[in-house]
Amino acid sequence: MRAIILAVLLCLCVPVSRAAGIRFVQVPADANGPALKAVVWTPCASVAHQLSIGPYLLKANRDCPTMGTSLPLIVISHGHGGTFLNHHDLAETLADAGFVVAAIDHPGDTLADMSLAADLSSFVERPTDIKRLIDYMLGAASDSSRINPASIGFFGFSRGGYTGLVLAGGNPDFLNANVPCPDSTLPICDQLRRKQIPLQPLTHDPRIKAYVIADPVDEFPTATSLKDVKAPIQLWVSQYGGDGVLPETGMDLANALPQRPDFHPVPDSAHFAFLAPCPPELLKNTPGICVDEKGFDRTAFHAEMNRQALRFFQSRLQ
């Protein structure tokens, strides 16, 4: 009898192995912005399969019924000119572990639509996009009743990291930020030179309780810019930076935050190391975002970063 009881207890302690379900949805247009293309990953009982979406190879099952209730939600914001699949490996890891994950293409600053990418207005609209995504996931989404509205987290990379810091309560100072703008012919550089800064209020969202931020564009030059950021943050920064991110701003940001973040500098890495490892087609067509510094193992790094991000979100949200 004791052996039977012990066996039962051991079974109860072993985590259930899940796979990621995946579905593509659209957040309807409203007074705050256009329709948003989104992808949602959910816990799924089926074994994951390799799924080809454009150049990306995912490990997920399309339209798999969602497992569980009172599930935590993670929302993802991609970087400049990115897509909602740039961080699919993290999304799969989180969904496998019992999270609902939702990512969007930011209108005007995504691979398929760069119409606002060189304009400061995109920095204002990005946080509103994420708020609208959360509103949808808690409201009209098919799995809204399965989500715990008190357990919402955020992951953002590059401009997506900036987006997260605004949502957390940060107020950017575009004119004094340590962000390079070498080409005065670009609209965004011309706006800065002319001091044409957007005046509309930025969107903060206190529903988000924990943030994982990767190599953010740091538009927050002083502690005053970040004084209202209260939520816990896990901060990842590259050694060499790139795409508007200077190497020194990661440590500057860590020191400026009112609460010390869970800080992870990544040796030998450049900015795009935080994108998911590239499959062959993506590597062939866009080597600039796929090829890392000599000796840097992106696959091994992502396994570790995803593990650490999962642990961070579990400790704050589950």
N, C-alpha and C positions, 0 to 999 in steps of 0.2 A: 504493500500500500504506500509506504514512504517513497519507493522508487517511482510509482505512478504520479504521486503528488509533485515530486521533484521534476519529473519530465514535463508535467503540465506547466509548472512555474517557469521552466526554461523556455518553453514555447511562447509563453506570454511575454518574456523579456526580449525575444528576438524581434527586431523591427520588421514590419511587413515590407516586402520588396514591391515597389510600384514602378510603373513606367509613366512617361509623360504623354497625356493626350494633347492634341493640338487642334485649334480651329481658327479660321480667319473670319473676322467680323468687321463691322463698320460702326463707329460712333457717329450718330446723326449730327448734321450741322445744327447749330443753334445761334442765338444772338451773340455768343462769344467766339464763334469761329466756324470754319468749314467742317465738313465731314472728315473724320480721322480713320485712316486705315489701321487696323490693329490685328495682332495675333495674340491668342490666349493659350497658355499651357496649363493643364490641370492634372492632378493625380488620377491615374488610370490603372485598372486591374490587369490589363493585357500586357503581354511582353512587347517591348518597343521594337519597331522595325526601322530600317534605314529609309528615309523619306527624302526625295530630291525636290527642292524648291529653287528654281533658277540655278545659280552656281552653288547653292548651299546643300550640304548633306546633313540632315537632321536625324535624331534618334527619337521618334515619336510615333503616335498613332492618330490618324485623323478622326475627329468627331467621336472619340472614345467617351463613354459615359463617365462622369466625374465621380470619384470615390471620396467619401467623407463629408463631414459637416463642420461648421465653425472653423473654416480653413483660413489661415493667414493669406494676405494678398501682397504681392510684390509688383510694383510698376517700374518699367524700364524706359530710360530716355537715352537715345543714341547720340553720337557726336555729330559734328559738322558734316553734312552731306552723307550721313549714314542711312541705315535701314533698321527696321524692327527685328531683323534677324542677326544683327551684328553680334549679339551676346546670347545666341541660342543655346550654347553649351551651359551657361549659368542657368538659364531658364529651365532647361531639361533637368539639371541637377536639383534645382529647387522643387520642381513639380514632382520629380521622383520621390522627394522627401516629404511631400504632403502640402506644398504651397500651390496656390493659384498665382500665375504670373501673367502679366499683360504688358505688351510693348506696342508702341505706335510709331508710324512715320510722321515726323513733325512737318506739317505743310510748309512749303517754301524753303525748307532746309533739310531735304532728304535726297537720296540719290536720284529719284525720279522727278524731283521738282526743286530746283535750286533758285527759284525766283526771289526769295527773300534772304538767301544765305549770306549775302554781302551787305545786309542792311541791319541796323541796330534794332529795328522792329522785331526781328526774330528772337532777340534776347528777351523781349517783353512777352511775346506770345507763347514761348516754350513752356513756362510754368503753368499758364492757363490751359494749354493742351493737356498737361498731366492731370490737373484738377478735373477737367472734363472727362478724362479717361476713368478716374476714380469714381466720379459721379455715375458714369455708365456702368461700371463693374458692380457698384452697390445698388443700382436701380434697374435698368432695362436689360442687363445681361442675363443670359439663360441660367447662369450659376449664381446669381446674386444672393439667393437664399442660403447658399452653402458657405458664404464668405463672412468672416467675423469682422465687422467694421471697426472694431477696436484694435485690430492687429494688421496694420498696413505698413509696409516698408517700401524703400525706393533704392534702385540702383541707377547710376548715371555715369557716363563716360564723356570726358572732354567738355563740349558744350552741354552735354547731358549732366555732367558733374556740376557745372555752373547752375543748371536748372534746379538740381536738388538743393543746392545751398540757398537759392532764392525761396524755394518752397519751405525750407526749414526756418526761414525768417531773415535771411541775409538781404541786405540792400546794397546793390552794386554801386561803385563809383567809377563809371566808365572813363572819365577824363583823367583820373590819377592812377588807374590800374597799371600794373606792370605786364602789359600785354603788347607784343610787338605789332606794329602796323606800318610796315616799311613802304607800302605802295599807296601814295596819296591819291592815285587815280581810282582806287577802289571806293565804292560808295560809303562803306563803313568808315574808312580812314578819312574821307572827306567830311563826313558828318562829325567825327571827333575833332578834326582840325577847325571846323566851324562852330564847335561846341553845340551842335544840334542834338541834344540828348532827349530821348523820349521822356515825356512828362507824366504819362498815365501811370497809375499805381500798379505795382507788381503783385502777382498772386502768391500769397503764402498759404500753406495748407496744414493746419495743426493735426489733421487726421493721420498724417504720416508720423510714425513713432520711432523709426530707425532708418539710417541711411548708410549705404555703401557707395562711396564716391571714388572714381578712378581717374587720375590725371586730369583734374578739372581745369578749364579756362578760368583763371583767377581774376575776377573783376572786383575783388574785395581787398583793397590795399591796406586797410587798417582794422584794428580790433573793433572800432566803432561800426564798421560795415557789417560785422558779424555778431554784434552784442546780443541780438535777439535769437540766436541759434541755440536751442536748448536740447534738442533730441540727440541721442548718441549717434556717433559717426565712426565708421571704419573708413580710413583714408588710405588709398593706394597711389603711389607716385612713381613715375619712371625716373631713371637716372639721367637720361639725355633729353627728355621732352620732345617737342616737335609740334607742328600744326598749330602754332600760336601759344603753346605751353612752354614756358621757360623752365629749365631744370631747378632753379632756386625757389620757384614759387610754391612748390609742394611743402617745403619746410616752413616757408613764410606763412602759409595758410594754416598749417598745424599749430604754429605758435600763436596765431591770431584768434583762433577759435576759443570761445569762453570756457569750454570743457575740452581737455586734452583728448584727441581722437585715438582710436585704436589704429596706430600709424604703421604703415607697411611700405617703406621704400624698397624698390625692386632693382637690385644691382644689374648692370649691363643691359638694361631695357631702354627702348625708345617708346614714343607715344603709342604707336599702333600695336604694341605687344598686348594691349588689353582687349583687342578684338579677338574673337574666336579663331582658333587655328584654321588656316585656309585649306579647303579642298583643292584638288589639282586645277580645276577650271578657273577658280578665283585667283589662284597663285599665278596662272598663266596670263590672265587678263589684267590683273591689278597688282603687280609685284610690289608696288610702293607701299601698300598697306599690309603685305603678307610676309615680306622678307625682313628678318630681325638682325640685330647686331650679331657679329660672329660669336658663336659659342652659346647664344641664348636659345634655350629650348622652350618655345611657346607652349607646346603641348603639356610638358611637365609643369610649367608655371601655372597654366590654367587649371590643372588638376588641383594644385595647392590653393590658388586663389578662390576657386569655387568651393573648396572644402571650408576655407576660412570664412567666406561670406555666408555659407549655409550655417555654420556654427554661430556666427554673429546674429543672424536673423532668428535662429532658433532660441538663442538666449534672451533676445529682446521681445519676441513676438509670440512664441508658442508656449 
